[in-house]
């Protein structure tokens, strides 16, 4: 694995626009880019190990911040759900989910502080938090009604649009489910298709 200076000759970075209009990610093109030996990360021939550690840490941070990526929290919906018993129960369930995610985050933080590499629960927390964000924002749109689409409640609109990408970014929910099945539950790997 190599760390490449994106200011190097031959590197072209093109921003990708999000559904919200922001450009947070890029596509990067390399055309005869020279990479010096000191840019190698980890031991030569061990790039996959470095990549797995990097992805594991990424999933921990995405999963740990899944709800944190959104400015909207479940507790923010209580005002919209006031007096609607089923909606109040749905909001309460989302609050409980957020508390469970915080506990998973604490477990991951304890693992990191203890000097242990990220465990497979990073996949679980990434999956849980990204799907939670979509449930949360879906309920918010239902409760806000017209205000969610006419611009009167920008917090809900932006959160809803942002949450759409979370089950793809950092690894799709399908990939995360496979990794949970294989690494946590010990189920057999999917057969390779040729």
QUIFEN-V658375 format. One record per residue. N is the residue number from 1. RES is the residue in one small letter. SS is DSSP state (h for helix, s for strand, l for the rest). OMEGA is omega as a letter, one per 40 degrees, with the letter a starting at -180 (NA if undefined). D_FIRST is the distance of its C-alpha to the first C-alpha in whole Angstrom. Layout:
N	RES	SS	OMEGA	D_FIRST
N	RES	SS	OMEGA	D_FIRST
This chain:
1	x	l	a	0
2	x	s	i	4
3	x	l	a	7
4	x	l	i	10
5	x	l	a	13
6	x	l	i	15
7	x	l	a	18
8	x	l	i	17
9	x	l	i	19
10	x	l	i	19
11	x	s	i	17
12	x	s	a	19
13	x	s	i	19
14	x	s	i	22
15	x	s	i	23
16	x	s	a	24
17	x	s	i	27
18	x	l	i	28
19	x	l	i	31
20	x	l	a	32
21	x	l	a	32
22	x	l	i	29
23	x	s	a	26
24	x	s	a	23
25	x	s	a	20
26	x	s	i	19
27	x	s	a	18
28	x	s	a	16
29	x	s	a	17
30	x	s	a	15
31	x	l	a	18
32	x	l	a	17
33	x	l	i	15
34	x	l	i	14
35	x	l	a	11
36	x	l	a	12
37	x	h	a	11
38	x	h	i	11
39	x	h	i	9
40	x	s	a	6
41	x	l	a	5
42	x	l	a	7
43	x	l	i	8
44	x	l	a	8
45	x	l	a	8
46	x	l	a	8
47	x	h	a	4
48	x	h	i	8
49	x	h	i	9
50	x	h	a	7
51	x	h	i	7
52	x	h	i	11
53	x	h	i	12
54	x	h	i	11
55	x	h	i	13
56	x	h	i	15
57	x	h	i	16
58	x	h	a	16
59	x	h	i	19
60	x	h	a	21
61	x	h	i	21
62	x	h	a	22
63	x	h	i	24
64	x	h	a	26
65	x	h	a	26
66	x	h	i	27
67	x	h	a	31
68	x	h	i	30
69	x	h	i	28
70	x	l	i	32
71	x	l	a	34
72	x	l	i	37
73	x	l	a	38
74	x	h	a	40
75	x	h	i	43
76	x	h	a	43
77	x	h	a	44
78	x	h	i	47
79	x	h	i	49
80	x	h	a	49
81	x	h	a	50
82	x	l	i	53
83	x	l	i	56
84	x	l	a	54
85	x	h	a	54
86	x	h	i	51
87	x	h	i	49
88	x	h	i	49
89	x	h	i	48
90	x	h	i	45
91	x	h	i	44
92	x	h	i	45
93	x	h	i	42
94	x	h	i	40
95	x	h	i	40
96	x	h	i	40
97	x	h	i	37
98	x	h	i	35
99	x	h	i	37
100	x	h	i	35
101	x	h	i	32
102	x	h	i	32
103	x	h	i	33
104	x	h	i	30
105	x	h	i	28
106	x	h	i	30
107	x	h	i	29
108	x	h	i	25
109	x	h	i	26
110	x	h	i	28
111	x	h	a	25
112	x	h	i	22
113	x	h	i	25
114	x	l	i	26
115	x	l	a	22
116	x	l	i	21
117	x	l	i	18
118	x	l	i	19
119	x	l	a	21
120	x	l	i	22
121	x	h	i	24
122	x	h	i	22
123	x	h	a	22
124	x	h	a	26
125	x	h	i	26
126	x	h	i	24
127	x	h	a	26
128	x	h	a	29
129	x	h	a	29
130	x	h	i	28
131	x	h	i	31
132	x	h	a	33
133	x	h	i	32
134	x	h	i	34
135	x	h	a	37
136	x	h	a	38
137	x	h	i	37
138	x	h	i	39
139	x	h	i	42
140	x	h	i	42
141	x	h	i	43
142	x	h	a	46
143	x	h	a	47
144	x	h	i	47
145	x	h	a	48
146	x	h	a	49
147	x	h	i	48
148	x	h	a	44
149	x	l	a	45
150	x	l	i	47
151	x	l	a	45
152	x	l	i	47
153	x	l	a	44
154	x	h	i	41
155	x	h	a	39
156	x	h	a	40
157	x	h	a	39
158	x	h	i	36
159	x	h	i	35
160	x	h	a	36
161	x	h	a	34
162	x	h	a	31
163	x	h	a	31
164	x	l	a	31
165	x	l	a	27
166	x	l	i	26
167	x	l	i	26
168	x	l	a	24
169	x	l	i	21
170	x	l	a	18
171	x	l	a	19
172	x	l	i	23
173	x	h	i	26
174	x	h	i	26
175	x	h	i	22
176	x	h	i	23
177	x	h	i	26
178	x	h	a	25
179	x	h	i	22
180	x	h	a	25
181	x	h	a	27
182	x	h	a	25
183	x	h	a	24
184	x	h	a	27
185	x	l	i	30
186	x	l	i	29
187	x	l	a	30
188	x	l	i	28
189	x	l	i	26
190	x	l	i	26
191	x	l	i	27
192	x	l	i	25
193	x	l	a	27
194	x	l	NA	27
